[in-house]
Amino acid sequence: MASGHMQAPPWRQMTGRGFGNRSPAVGRRASAVGTLGPVIHHVTLWVPHLGRTERSWGWLLGQMGYTRDRSLDTVLLFRHSRGFAVALEQSPDMVPGMLYSRMRPGLNHIAFTLDSADRLTRMLAAAPDHGWVTLPIDGHRIAGGAHVAYLEDGDGFEVELVAPMET
């Protein structure tokens, strides 16, 4: 480089967009990064109502070992000890009458792995008390050889829960 300065690595060049315009990764590496290799680091869902989302997703993610990271004021951020995070942020671009539909191009659902079929059974029993509806199972081509269940929150976001077959 002509100026004699090295260009900052991409993770230092972040502009702060997203995560409430206060990205915790600006200027440093995130401490929750696992060592699994090239896997998904986090998923951000834009939701219509953060309060409604906190009730359902807070319970669901807590059941799977995610903990709430309160470092961001306008984002519900949940981190897992293995490095993956789920961020839920209220959309600034809400159009009256236009609701999320997983059938449109974009994200259809998020699938989570559970440690046992027993945990799956317990979560399905408690899910309605936390704003989730159980969806019918119409076969599954991706998680073959596993117990699978689908839940939908009040805003239409679908979650798939995958538990191993008991041996």
Beta strands, then each sheet from edge to edge (+ up, - down):
strand 1: 42-47
strand 2: 67-69
strand 3: 75-79
strand 4: 85-90
strand 5: 109-113
strand 6: 133-135
strand 7: 146-152
strand 8: 158-164
sheet 1: 1+ 4+ 3- 2+
sheet 2: 5+ 8+ 7- 6+
end
